[in-house]
Amino acid sequence: MVGGSNRVTDKDLESQFSLHQQNLEQMEIHKVALPQGNQSTWKSLKQRFGEVFFPDDPLHQFKNQTFFKKLVLGLQYLFPIFHWGSEYSLDLLKSDAISGLTIASLAIPQGISYAKLANLPPIIGLYSSFVPPLIYSVLGSSRDLAVGPVSIASLVMGSMLRDAVSPEQQPMLYLQLAFTATFFAGVFQASLGFLRLGFIVDFLSKPTLIGFMGGAAIIVSLQQLKGLLGIVHFTTKMQFIPVMTSVFQHRHEWAWQTIVMGTSFLLFLLITRHISMRRPKLFWVSAAAPLSCVILSTIVSFAFKAQHHGITVIGHLQKGVNPPSGNMLYFHGSFLGLAIKTGIVTGILSLTEGIAVGRTFASLKNYQIDGNKEMMAIGIMNMAGSCASCYVTTGSFSRSAVNYNAGSKTAVSNIVMASAVLVTMLFLMPLFYYTPNVILSAIIITAVIGLIDFGAAIRLWKVDKLDFLAFTSAFFGVLFISVQGGLAIAIGISVFKILIQVTRPNTVVKGVIPGSHSYRSLGQYKEASRVPHFLILGIESPIYFANSTYLQERILRWIREEEETAQKSQYPIKYVILDMAAVSGIDTSGLDTLMELKKILGKKSLELVLANPVAAVAEKLYKSEAWELFSSEGLYMTVAEAIAAISSVEKFYP
């Protein structure tokens, strides 16, 4: 029930509503209209289908165009490079070349580091920074998305595959499963885009995603203690307690040389990151820092023969472009289910991150990206990548931010980056032989630390406690259960929240705002007053099979509570008005509930009245028995007209 701030004495009510009744007497009563035009079932289904799957009306641009123009528009729609390529200029190339070379300096060390995170050979990270960006530059619609391996997808793939197959004992099988998982990730992503089912990805809400990524970032960082401390025998588990236990159980393996080098470069990377965050114009400081660390540490390692002093190095990396890997895809055997499951999970995560990053930077430059086209582009990119020795890739936030700040204009920046990676693979691979592994750990920690967003947690606590619960559940689920368990919790909570909102919709008691014909929630507006003899209830959701029983029980409870209150006054309720303004739809179960409520209240000498039904609801009422049950004296265009019509007959107020 509402607080006492809305309660007034019977005498006050009588004087207020005597005046209100005088205003209502002048009101004209209108009939509830049905939707104009009688559409056939086929047309109605076609329109509904279009609204669900084609809300952006992608074929609108083809209307009233010549065949040749339609052909050109079709090519531009399928291959966005034809759209901006026709207007490309030397000035744009200069900007894209600078941004492409800048993100290449970040992509090369990150690619090697993230491959390690996925338990893959370092060269796979470079392969994945070459082919996928080229494909995306042709198919993608974002001008700022920098494509390549990302930390979270790498972590999840490494964690899920390692649970069943050891990358040390069965490296070839592990590599096959990684490529196969990438293929299925691409199939899943492209299918969502082609079938225009991108809304499925939205089931992973932002609070749960923030919690999941924050927990995963901490786990990733803790796992890098192996490299930072020089530990040889380290746990393969991905939970907080086993990782920390392993760190202290192997204290005798800590190498002070590794610790000094690792912490020094880690501090350097964190300082450069802080500088770039404080002064965005100095973005190049943090962008160039990882490659600078790789070069400097490699020189130090080579000069002092670090491998002889307890500091492990990357070792030999194969020169050359991506070898084909289509023959390595694993489509049979006992691990096929694992590859499919890993592909779907990493596909969802990489798709969510890629589209979110693309939309973020598109909004900053005031242009639109097509979510379904992006899904197809990322999916095709991963399918092709799986046949070219690449693992799951998507748009990286850190690299895309650098790309944006460096002044990228088009997707050519991805082509420039891929070209720089190609030159590295062809000519510079021997230079990485003496690169210390500890540097890769420092680079990974610096990259993922930005995923921990405690400011978002504070905002969630202030605004929505249920969102905060979703955040903390996903966060601690990753830390103490597993990465997969945390993701399952995140998705489960997101779906549970939807179910709660669908099956337990909000209902409010409404009152009139003095001096107006506006009826608002008593809990929101202190000045709103109850209308004697009327209980006005607002339903703030569609009425479907999933919530119709709950709504019936909740409405009857409102009536019972109101009757208990009315016993203390001289104004017992006689009419229950349901304000249907926020009821956007109703199904047969909802219609049955309304008719059953009408009968139940009739036995209590109460009348149920419907007010302000929207077109879709009015049409369903008309096509059912409910129209005859309500239409004569139980269906009105507004709440004010319902009260005016009933009061003129009942003469409630002198």
JOWOFEN-V217635 format. One record per helix or strand of 2 or more residues. SS is the DSSP state (alpha for helix, beta for strand). FROM is the first residue (numbers start at 0). TO is the last residue. Records with the same first field share a line. If there is no record, write none. Layout:
BEGIN
SS->FROM-TO  FROM-TO
END
This chain:
BEGIN
alpha->3-5  9-24  40-52  59-61  66-77  80-84  89-116  121-126  130-138  150-161  170-193  197-202  205-222  224-228  239-248  250-252  255-277  279-302  305-308  325-327  335-363  370-385  396-404  411-431  436-450  453-462  464-479  482-502  547-565  587-602  614-622  625-629  638-649
beta->146-147  393-394  506-512  518-520  527-528  533-538  574-578  606-610  634-635
END
